Amino acid sequence: MPKTRPPKGKNVCIKTYRFELHNLSNKKKKTLLQTFKQSEMAYYKVLSNCEQDAKALLKMESKVERKKGLINIRKKLQSLVRPLPFGSALKASTIESVLAQVSSYVELTLSGQEASFHTTLPDIIDYNHWLNELCLSSDEEIETEARNNLTSLRNPRHRPLTFEKYRISDGFMINRDDKGRLFAFLNLWSAKDKRAEPLELDMIDTRENKRVKCKTSTGMLVPLSCSPTQLNALEQGQAKVAKLIATADERFFLMVSVTFYIKKRSPETVMGIDRGIKEIAAYSVRDPISGAIIFTGSCTGKHLKKHQQIYEEKQKNNQKLGKRFIDAYSNYTINLMHHLANEITDIADKYNCQVVLENLSNLKNNPKMKRKPFTKRNNYSRILSRQQYGRLETLLKYKLAMKGLPEPKFVNAAYTSQCCPACGHTDKNNRHDRSFSCTNSICQYQEHADIVGANNIAGKHIHFKHIKSLIVKGEKLPHDLKYNHWIKDNLRL
C-alpha cells in the first residue's frame, strides 16, 4: 500500500477489522474456492519465472541499476498476468506481491543474511501470529509488513486474495443497502470470464456515504456480518485495502484496513507507566511544570501470570509427547492487554497526557525474537517477556493516536525503582519487594514501589524537557543537573 502523507495537524491511524462472509450459497463458496486455488497457482508460477531475474539483480552494483531492473521485472510480470482469468484487482495484487518477494530476497541477500527464493509455500509457519499483527497494525509500515508476511505464509486453506484499491473497476467496495445490511463487492475476474454474470448495484457506499448505481460483471457481491462498532469505523474512517481469507472449514473473512485521520492534541500533563511482574502496569499523572501528582493507579498481573503458567506447563507436557507447537499467547492474553491499554488510554484522554514508558528494549522479547549470541539464558528476562511489554507498546501507540494524543515517549529505566521521587536519594535498600521507604532519615518518603517507578518515569521526562537546552554534546552532565539532584529543588509531589 502506498504511503500516505498525513494532513497537517492530524494523526494517521490504521486499524484492521475482520468481517465474516455469511449466508453464502454453495455456488458462491465453490466459485470463491476455485478462485483461491487458481490465484495461488498463478502466483507461484509467476514467481518462479522471476527467479533468474531476481538473482541477476544481486550482480548489479548500484541501486540505480537495481531500480531499473525492478522496472523491467514489473513489465515482465504485467505480460505474464495479462492472460490470467482474473479481474484487474487480483492481477495488480499478484504483480505487487511478486515484486515485494523479489525485493525482499535481494535486500536480505545483499545485507549478508541467508535468504532463499521460495517458489513453493513453506511447510511450518505461524499464520495466527501474522494475522494478529495485521489486526494490531497501527501505521502503514506495520500494516504493510504484516500483510506481506501474511501473504507469503501458508494459509490454513489457500493464499489470501488481496484488493489494493477501493473501487469497483479493479478493487473492492463495501456498501450498505436501504435495510442497513452490509455487502462487499469483490473484483475477481474479467468481464469475458465464464464466471462473469451481470450484476446491478444500487447501494450506499460506506466510505463516501453516497449512493452507488452501476452495472458490472467483473465480480461478486457478498453479504458481511457486521457489528455497530465495525459499521461506525467504516463510516468514520476510509477503507483502503482488503484481504480475503479462507479457513480450513470453508469460512471466509474479509480483513479491511481502515485509515483514520484524528486531530492532534497538545498534551497538558505527563503520565509515567512502570511495567512490572506482579503489577502489569502502574501509572502516575504529573504536572509538567511543578511535578505535582494528579492521579495514580495500577493494574495487577496475577491473573495473566497464572494463565500463562498454565499454558507454559501445557506446552512442556506436549513437547514431551512429541508435539511441536502450542500457542502460549492465547486470545485471553491478547484480550487482557487490550483492556489494560484501554484503561491507560482512557486516563490519558481524561487528563490529556503525554504517555512515557521506560525503555525495556532488551527485555521485551517475545516468541519471535531470538536470544542475542553469546548472552546467557536469563529466567528474569523470560518472566518479563511473558508480560507482553512489546504488545502493550503497540496497542498504546494506535489507541493513543485514535484519541489525538502523541505516541509514547521513552526514558532510561535505570534506578527508577530505587530513586526517591521526593528527595532524590538513590539506594537499592529503598525498595522492599512491593513497598518503597526512603532510607534518607530526613525524607522517609513511603509509597507503593511500582507507583514510585511511575513517578520517576514521568519525572525523568519532565526533567529532560527542562534541561535539554543545557545539554552539551560530548560533555558530561553537571552534577546539579542530574535527575536525582535536580528534582530536590525543581519538582514536588
Backbone torsions as a table, in degrees:
resi	resn	phi	psi	omega
1	MET	NA	129.1	-178.6
2	PRO	-63.7	149.3	179.7
3	LYS	-70.8	142.2	-179.1
4	THR	-114.5	127.3	177.8
5	ARG	-76.5	123.1	-176.7
6	PRO	-68.2	145.0	174.7
7	PRO	-60.2	149.6	-177.7
8	LYS	-61.0	131.7	177.3
9	GLY	79.4	16.0	-178.8
10	LYS	-132.5	146.9	172.3
11	ASN	-85.5	143.6	173.4
12	VAL	-107.3	122.0	-178.8
13	CYS	-128.6	131.5	-179.7
14	ILE	-114.6	125.7	176.3
15	LYS	-126.2	145.4	-179.7
16	THR	-109.0	129.0	-179.6
17	TYR	-113.7	142.4	-178.0
18	ARG	-106.4	121.0	177.9
19	PHE	-113.8	133.1	177.9
20	GLU	-95.0	135.2	173.6
21	LEU	-78.3	124.2	-175.7
22	HIS	-127.9	163.6	-179.6
23	ASN	55.7	38.3	178.0
24	LEU	-80.6	139.3	176.0
25	SER	-73.1	160.8	178.7
26	ASN	-61.4	-33.4	179.1
27	LYS	-64.7	-44.2	179.8
28	LYS	-66.4	-39.8	177.3
29	LYS	-60.4	-45.6	-179.2
30	LYS	-63.3	-41.2	180.0
31	THR	-65.8	-42.1	179.1
32	LEU	-64.4	-44.9	-179.8
33	LEU	-63.1	-36.4	177.1
34	GLN	-65.0	-41.0	178.8
35	THR	-65.3	-40.7	177.1
36	PHE	-58.7	-48.3	-176.5
37	LYS	-63.9	-44.6	-179.6
38	GLN	-66.1	-39.8	-179.7
39	SER	-64.7	-40.7	179.2
40	GLU	-65.2	-44.0	179.2
41	MET	-63.3	-41.3	-179.5
42	ALA	-65.7	-40.2	-178.9
43	TYR	-59.9	-49.6	-176.7
44	TYR	-74.0	-25.8	174.3
45	LYS	-68.3	-45.2	178.5
46	VAL	-65.9	-40.9	-179.0
47	LEU	-62.3	-42.0	-179.6
48	SER	-64.7	-29.3	178.2
49	ASN	-71.7	-13.4	-177.6
50	CYS	-106.2	4.1	-176.5
51	GLU	-61.9	-46.3	-179.6
52	GLN	-66.5	-35.5	178.1
53	ASP	-65.0	-39.2	179.3
54	ALA	-65.1	-41.4	179.5
55	LYS	-68.8	-29.2	176.6
56	ALA	-67.3	-31.3	178.2
57	LEU	-63.7	-30.4	-179.2
58	LEU	-65.8	-24.4	-178.8
59	LYS	-85.9	-10.3	179.8
60	MET	-79.2	138.3	-172.0
61	GLU	-86.2	-34.5	-174.2
62	SER	-110.1	157.5	177.3
63	LYS	-65.8	-32.1	-180.0
64	VAL	-63.5	-42.6	178.9
65	GLU	-64.7	-42.7	179.7
66	ARG	-65.9	-35.1	177.9
67	LYS	-64.1	-42.6	176.8
68	LYS	-65.6	-36.1	177.7
69	GLY	-63.7	-39.3	177.6
70	LEU	-65.9	-35.6	177.4
71	ILE	-63.8	-40.9	178.4
72	ASN	-66.7	-37.3	177.1
73	ILE	-64.8	-39.7	178.1
74	ARG	-60.0	-42.6	178.3
75	LYS	-63.3	-38.8	178.3
76	LYS	-64.6	-42.7	179.3
77	LEU	-63.1	-39.4	179.2
78	GLN	-61.2	-38.7	178.3
79	SER	-72.4	-29.6	-179.9
80	LEU	-74.8	-37.4	-175.7
81	VAL	-88.1	-13.7	-176.3
82	ARG	-56.4	-43.6	-179.0
83	PRO	-81.3	-2.5	-176.8
84	LEU	-67.8	146.8	-177.2
85	PRO	-81.3	53.2	-179.3
86	PHE	-126.6	165.0	173.8
87	GLY	-77.0	172.1	-178.0
88	SER	-61.1	-31.9	-177.9
89	ALA	-63.4	-48.5	-177.3
90	LEU	-73.0	-30.3	175.5
91	LYS	-65.8	-45.1	179.1
92	ALA	-63.9	-39.1	179.2
93	SER	-64.3	-40.8	178.9
94	THR	-62.4	-43.5	179.9
95	ILE	-61.7	-48.7	-177.9
96	GLU	-66.1	-37.7	-179.7
97	SER	-66.5	-42.2	179.2
98	VAL	-67.4	-42.2	177.8
99	LEU	-61.5	-40.2	178.3
100	ALA	-64.1	-39.2	178.6
101	GLN	-65.7	-42.6	179.2
102	VAL	-64.2	-46.8	-179.6
103	SER	-61.6	-42.0	179.5
104	SER	-63.0	-43.7	179.7
105	TYR	-61.5	-44.3	-178.7
106	VAL	-66.7	-45.4	-177.9
107	GLU	-64.8	-42.8	179.3
108	LEU	-64.7	-42.5	-179.1
109	THR	-65.5	-44.3	-178.7
110	LEU	-68.6	-24.3	179.2
111	SER	-83.5	-0.1	177.3
112	GLY	94.1	2.9	180.0
113	GLN	-89.8	155.6	177.8
114	GLU	-77.9	123.9	-179.5
115	ALA	-141.7	137.4	176.9
116	SER	-115.8	148.5	-179.3
117	PHE	-88.9	100.5	-174.9
118	HIS	-78.0	122.2	173.6
119	THR	-109.5	0.0	173.0
120	THR	-136.0	165.3	-178.1
121	LEU	-71.3	138.5	173.8
122	PRO	-66.2	153.7	-174.7
123	ASP	-81.0	-43.0	-172.7
124	ILE	-121.6	114.7	177.6
125	ILE	-145.5	169.6	177.9
126	ASP	-107.5	86.9	-176.2
127	TYR	-65.9	-40.9	-177.5
128	ASN	-63.5	-33.1	179.2
129	HIS	-60.4	-48.1	-177.1
130	TRP	-72.2	-28.1	176.0
131	LEU	-66.5	-41.3	176.4
132	ASN	-65.6	-38.8	178.5
133	GLU	-62.8	-37.4	177.7
134	LEU	-64.5	-41.3	179.5
135	CYS	-66.5	-30.4	-176.2
136	LEU	-96.1	4.0	-177.1
137	SER	-60.2	137.8	-175.0
138	SER	-118.0	-10.1	174.6
139	ASP	-150.3	176.7	-172.1
140	GLU	-66.3	-36.7	-179.6
141	GLU	-63.7	-47.5	-180.0
142	ILE	-65.8	-42.4	-178.5
143	GLU	-63.2	-41.7	-180.0
144	THR	-67.3	-42.3	179.0
145	GLU	-61.0	-43.9	-179.6
146	ALA	-64.9	-42.9	-179.8
147	ARG	-63.4	-44.0	-178.8
148	ASN	-64.4	-42.6	178.8
149	ASN	-67.4	-38.6	179.3
150	LEU	-64.8	-38.0	-179.8
151	THR	-67.4	-33.7	-175.8
152	SER	-83.7	-9.3	-176.6
153	LEU	-98.4	168.5	-178.2
154	ARG	-78.1	121.0	174.9
155	ASN	-80.3	147.1	177.6
156	PRO	-54.6	-24.9	179.6
157	ARG	-118.9	-65.2	-179.3
158	HIS	-146.6	168.1	175.3
159	ARG	-64.6	135.0	-176.1
160	PRO	-61.8	154.3	173.6
161	LEU	-99.9	127.7	-176.0
162	THR	-109.2	139.1	177.2
163	PHE	-120.8	108.5	-171.5
164	GLU	-82.9	-18.8	-174.0
165	LYS	-125.5	150.5	-179.6
166	TYR	-101.8	81.9	175.4
167	ARG	-168.3	157.6	-173.1
168	ILE	-71.6	-35.1	-172.1
169	SER	-65.3	-35.7	-177.3
170	ASP	-152.7	39.3	-179.5
171	GLY	-161.3	-130.7	178.6
172	PHE	-140.6	165.6	176.6
173	MET	-154.0	140.7	178.6
174	ILE	-110.3	121.3	-175.4
175	ASN	-122.0	161.1	177.7
176	ARG	-124.8	133.8	178.9
177	ASP	-86.5	-178.6	-175.8
178	ASP	-68.6	-15.4	178.0
179	LYS	-94.0	2.9	179.0
180	GLY	86.8	4.0	180.0
181	ARG	-79.7	148.3	-174.9
182	LEU	-103.9	136.9	178.8
183	PHE	-135.7	149.8	175.6
184	ALA	-118.8	132.2	171.5
185	PHE	-97.9	128.9	-178.3
186	LEU	-119.6	120.9	177.0
187	ASN	-78.4	109.7	-171.2
188	LEU	-118.5	-25.6	-176.6
189	TRP	-148.8	172.8	179.9
190	SER	-84.1	165.4	-178.2
191	ALA	-66.8	-20.5	-178.4
192	LYS	-92.8	-2.7	-178.4
193	ASP	-68.9	149.8	-178.9
194	LYS	-66.2	-20.3	178.3
195	ARG	-82.9	-9.6	-176.2
196	ALA	-68.2	129.2	176.4
197	GLU	-132.4	142.1	-179.7
198	PRO	-59.9	135.6	-178.6
199	LEU	-137.9	126.8	179.7
200	GLU	-110.3	120.2	-178.1
201	LEU	-100.8	132.9	175.1
202	ASP	-147.4	78.4	-174.3
203	MET	-140.1	178.2	178.7
204	ILE	-102.4	124.5	177.4
205	ASP	-71.3	122.0	-176.6
206	THR	-69.3	-21.7	-178.8
207	ARG	-79.7	-46.5	-178.2
208	GLU	-98.2	-10.4	-176.8
209	ASN	56.6	40.2	178.3
210	LYS	-126.9	151.4	-180.0
211	ARG	-75.0	134.3	179.3
212	VAL	-111.5	122.4	176.6
213	LYS	-124.7	116.6	179.2
214	CYS	-162.2	165.7	175.7
215	LYS	-119.3	137.8	-179.7
216	THR	-152.2	161.2	175.2
217	SER	-138.0	21.0	-174.1
218	THR	-101.1	12.0	-178.8
219	GLY	-168.8	-161.5	-173.5
220	MET	-131.7	140.9	175.2
221	LEU	-101.8	122.8	-175.8
222	VAL	-126.0	142.1	177.6
223	PRO	-78.2	145.9	-179.8
224	LEU	-119.6	139.2	169.8
225	SER	-77.5	142.3	-171.2
226	CYS	-149.8	136.7	173.6
227	SER	-97.7	161.4	176.6
228	PRO	-56.6	-34.9	179.4
229	THR	-64.6	-43.3	179.8
230	GLN	-66.2	-42.5	179.7
231	LEU	-64.1	-40.5	178.5
232	ASN	-64.1	-37.8	178.7
233	ALA	-64.1	-41.2	179.0
234	LEU	-64.5	-33.9	-178.2
235	GLU	-81.5	-32.5	-178.5
236	GLN	-84.4	-31.4	-178.4
237	GLY	-107.2	-165.6	179.9
238	GLN	-126.7	114.3	176.7
239	ALA	-67.9	128.9	-175.0
240	LYS	-113.2	-52.2	-174.0
241	VAL	-133.1	147.2	177.8
242	ALA	-134.3	151.2	178.2
243	LYS	-135.0	124.8	179.5
244	LEU	-95.6	127.5	-175.5
245	ILE	-122.8	136.8	176.0
246	ALA	-113.1	131.0	179.2
247	THR	-95.2	172.8	-176.7
248	ALA	-65.2	-27.7	-179.7
249	ASP	-95.0	23.2	175.2
250	GLU	61.4	40.2	168.7
251	ARG	-102.9	146.7	-176.0
252	PHE	-121.4	135.1	-179.9
253	PHE	-129.1	137.1	176.1
254	LEU	-106.3	112.7	178.5
255	MET	-91.2	112.7	-174.8
256	VAL	-110.7	121.5	176.5
257	SER	-89.0	120.9	-176.1
258	VAL	-113.7	130.4	179.4
259	THR	-100.0	131.7	177.8
260	PHE	-115.9	142.6	175.4
261	TYR	-114.8	108.9	-173.8
262	ILE	-112.0	132.7	179.5
263	LYS	-63.8	132.5	-178.9
264	LYS	-73.5	147.1	176.4
265	ARG	-117.8	151.1	176.3
266	SER	-94.2	115.8	-178.2
267	PRO	-60.1	144.1	179.2
268	GLU	-111.8	-16.1	178.8
269	THR	-135.7	174.0	179.6
270	VAL	-123.0	129.7	177.0
271	MET	-112.5	114.7	175.0
272	GLY	-92.0	136.0	-179.0
273	ILE	-122.4	121.1	177.2
274	ASP	-104.7	121.4	-178.9
275	ARG	-99.8	132.3	-176.5
276	GLY	-139.2	-163.4	-177.2
277	ILE	-97.2	-57.1	-179.6
278	LYS	-74.1	-32.5	172.4
279	GLU	-113.5	117.5	-179.5
280	ILE	-57.8	-42.3	-179.5
281	ALA	-154.9	136.2	170.5
282	ALA	-119.8	139.9	-174.9
283	TYR	-131.0	152.4	-180.0
284	SER	-143.1	124.8	178.5
285	VAL	-99.1	124.6	-176.4
286	ARG	-127.3	152.9	175.7
287	ASP	-73.1	131.3	-174.7
288	PRO	-73.3	-10.4	179.8
289	ILE	-98.5	-57.6	-176.4
290	SER	-90.8	-21.7	-176.2
291	GLY	85.0	2.3	-178.4
292	ALA	-58.7	137.9	179.9
293	ILE	-79.0	126.6	-178.3
294	ILE	-99.4	-39.0	-176.6
295	PHE	-159.5	142.4	176.5
296	THR	-135.9	160.2	177.9
297	GLY	-177.4	175.8	-179.8
298	SER	-154.4	161.9	178.3
299	CYS	-125.9	121.7	-176.6
300	THR	-72.1	150.4	-179.7
301	GLY	-113.3	10.4	-174.9
302	LYS	-65.7	-36.4	179.9
303	HIS	-67.9	-42.3	178.4
304	LEU	-64.1	-43.4	-178.9
305	LYS	-60.6	-45.9	-179.6
306	LYS	-63.5	-43.6	-179.3
307	HIS	-62.4	-44.4	-177.2
308	GLN	-71.9	-31.4	175.8
309	GLN	-63.6	-38.6	177.3
310	ILE	-63.0	-43.6	-179.3
311	TYR	-68.8	-36.5	178.7
312	GLU	-66.3	-38.0	177.0
313	GLU	-65.8	-40.2	177.7
314	LYS	-63.8	-37.9	179.4
315	GLN	-64.5	-42.6	178.1
316	LYS	-60.3	-46.2	-178.2
317	ASN	-63.1	-40.5	-179.9
318	ASN	-71.0	-32.2	176.9
319	GLN	-65.6	-35.9	177.7
320	LYS	-65.1	-29.5	179.7
321	LEU	-85.4	-1.8	177.5
322	GLY	94.4	5.3	177.7
323	LYS	-80.1	139.6	-168.3
324	ARG	-88.3	-30.1	-170.2
325	PHE	-146.7	135.4	170.0
326	ILE	-136.9	132.2	179.7
327	ASP	-79.6	100.8	-176.6
328	ALA	-75.9	-16.5	-179.0
329	TYR	-101.1	85.6	-170.2
330	SER	-81.9	177.8	177.5
331	ASN	-62.1	-27.7	178.1
332	TYR	-60.6	-46.0	-179.6
333	THR	-63.2	-46.3	-179.8
334	ILE	-61.2	-43.1	-179.8
335	ASN	-63.3	-40.9	179.5
336	LEU	-63.7	-42.3	179.5
337	MET	-67.2	-32.0	175.3
338	HIS	-64.1	-44.1	179.7
339	HIS	-63.0	-40.6	178.7
340	LEU	-64.0	-46.4	179.7
341	ALA	-62.8	-37.5	178.2
342	ASN	-65.1	-40.2	179.5
343	GLU	-62.7	-45.5	179.2
344	ILE	-65.1	-41.8	-179.2
345	THR	-64.9	-39.3	178.9
346	ASP	-62.5	-40.5	178.7
347	ILE	-68.9	-42.2	178.0
348	ALA	-61.8	-37.0	178.2
349	ASP	-67.9	-41.7	-177.9
350	LYS	-63.9	-42.9	-176.2
351	TYR	-101.1	6.1	178.3
352	ASN	53.7	64.6	-169.8
353	CYS	-100.2	150.4	160.6
354	GLN	-92.7	112.6	-178.2
355	VAL	-78.5	134.7	-179.0
356	VAL	-127.3	131.3	178.9
357	LEU	-119.1	156.3	172.4
358	GLU	-80.5	146.6	-177.9
359	ASN	-77.7	108.0	-179.8
360	LEU	-118.7	36.1	-174.9
361	SER	-60.9	-26.6	179.5
362	ASN	-85.4	-4.3	-177.7
363	LEU	-118.0	-22.7	-171.9
364	LYS	-81.7	39.1	178.8
365	ASN	-68.5	159.7	-178.5
366	ASN	-140.6	179.2	-176.5
367	PRO	-60.0	-16.5	-178.3
368	LYS	-94.1	-4.8	-178.2
369	MET	-106.6	135.1	-178.8
370	LYS	-94.0	151.9	176.4
371	ARG	-66.2	138.8	-179.8
372	LYS	-64.8	146.3	180.0
373	PRO	-59.1	144.1	175.5
374	PHE	68.5	14.8	176.6
375	THR	-106.0	145.5	-178.2
376	LYS	-77.1	152.3	173.2
377	ARG	-68.5	132.7	-174.3
378	ASN	-126.5	113.6	-179.2
379	ASN	-64.3	-30.3	178.9
380	TYR	-65.0	-41.5	177.5
381	SER	-63.3	-36.5	179.4
382	ARG	-65.0	-42.4	178.8
383	ILE	-61.3	-44.6	-179.2
384	LEU	-65.6	-36.7	-178.8
385	SER	-65.4	-28.4	179.0
386	ARG	-65.2	-22.3	-176.3
387	GLN	-78.4	0.5	171.8
388	GLN	62.3	44.3	-177.8
389	TYR	-63.5	-42.0	179.6
390	GLY	-62.3	-39.0	179.4
391	ARG	-65.9	-39.4	179.4
392	LEU	-61.8	-41.6	178.1
393	GLU	-61.3	-43.7	-179.7
394	THR	-63.1	-44.6	-179.8
395	LEU	-64.5	-43.9	-179.4
396	LEU	-64.0	-35.7	-177.1
397	LYS	-58.9	-48.6	-176.6
398	TYR	-84.7	-27.9	178.7
399	LYS	-70.4	-37.2	175.5
400	LEU	-67.9	-39.5	178.7
401	ALA	-61.9	-34.9	178.3
402	MET	-66.6	-19.4	177.0
403	LYS	-95.9	0.7	-178.7
404	GLY	84.9	5.1	-178.4
405	LEU	-90.3	152.2	179.8
406	PRO	-69.3	161.0	179.1
407	GLU	-69.9	160.2	-175.6
408	PRO	-60.4	145.7	172.1
409	LYS	-99.5	164.8	-177.4
410	PHE	-128.6	144.2	176.0
411	VAL	-129.3	162.9	178.5
412	ASN	-65.2	131.5	-176.3
413	ALA	-81.7	-5.0	-174.4
414	ALA	-61.0	127.4	172.4
415	TYR	65.2	15.0	179.6
416	THR	-66.8	-23.9	179.9
417	SER	-97.6	-4.5	-178.1
418	GLN	-112.4	-17.8	-176.7
419	CYS	-87.6	131.4	177.8
420	CYS	-75.8	121.1	-178.8
421	PRO	-71.6	-9.2	-179.7
422	ALA	-91.1	-46.9	-175.7
423	CYS	-117.3	-11.2	179.1
424	GLY	86.2	-1.4	179.7
425	HIS	-65.2	124.5	-176.6
426	THR	-112.1	120.9	-178.0
427	ASP	-157.8	134.0	-179.7
428	LYS	-64.4	-21.0	178.6
429	ASN	-79.1	-5.3	177.6
430	ASN	-65.3	-31.5	-176.2
431	ARG	-100.7	133.6	176.9
432	HIS	-128.1	94.6	-177.3
433	ASP	55.9	-108.1	-176.5
434	ARG	-100.1	3.4	179.9
435	SER	-114.7	153.9	179.3
436	PHE	-125.8	128.4	178.0
437	SER	-140.1	113.2	-176.3
438	CYS	-63.6	130.1	-179.2
439	THR	-83.2	-4.0	174.8
440	ASN	-69.8	118.5	-174.6
441	SER	-62.3	-25.6	179.8
442	ILE	-78.4	-36.4	-174.4
443	CYS	-87.5	-65.7	-178.4
444	GLN	54.7	38.0	177.3
445	TYR	-67.3	137.5	-179.5
446	GLN	-130.0	140.4	-179.7
447	GLU	-169.2	168.2	173.2
448	HIS	-63.8	135.4	-172.9
449	ALA	-59.7	-40.0	-178.4
450	ASP	-71.4	-33.1	175.2
451	ILE	-65.7	-38.2	176.1
452	VAL	-61.0	-42.9	177.3
453	GLY	-59.9	-43.5	178.5
454	ALA	-64.4	-39.6	177.1
455	ASN	-59.8	-44.0	-178.5
456	ASN	-70.3	-35.0	178.2
457	ILE	-64.5	-45.4	175.5
458	ALA	-64.6	-40.3	-179.8
459	GLY	-63.2	-38.4	179.3
460	LYS	-64.3	-37.4	178.0
461	HIS	-66.7	-44.0	178.0
462	ILE	-62.3	-42.1	178.8
463	HIS	-58.9	-46.6	-179.1
464	PHE	-64.0	-41.2	179.6
465	LYS	-60.8	-34.5	-177.7
466	HIS	-78.5	-34.3	-172.3
467	ILE	-106.5	-3.1	-172.8
468	LYS	-59.6	-30.1	179.1
469	SER	-73.2	-15.4	-179.1
470	LEU	-96.1	-6.5	-178.9
471	ILE	-77.0	129.6	177.5
472	VAL	-108.5	121.4	-176.8
473	LYS	-61.4	132.0	178.6
474	GLY	89.1	-7.4	179.6
475	GLU	-113.1	149.4	178.9
476	LYS	-70.3	148.4	179.6
477	LEU	-70.9	130.5	177.6
478	PRO	-54.9	150.8	-175.2
479	HIS	-56.6	-41.9	-175.8
480	ASP	-75.1	-11.5	178.4
481	LEU	-97.5	-5.5	176.4
482	LYS	-67.8	148.9	-169.8
483	TYR	-54.0	-50.7	-173.2
484	ASN	-68.3	-19.4	175.8
485	HIS	-93.4	-35.3	-175.8
486	TRP	-67.0	-37.6	-173.3
487	ILE	-69.1	-22.8	-178.7
488	LYS	-59.4	-38.5	-175.5
489	ASP	-104.8	-8.0	-172.4
490	ASN	-120.7	-19.8	-179.9
491	LEU	-124.3	149.8	175.9
492	ARG	-134.2	159.3	178.0
493	LEU	-99.4	NA	NA
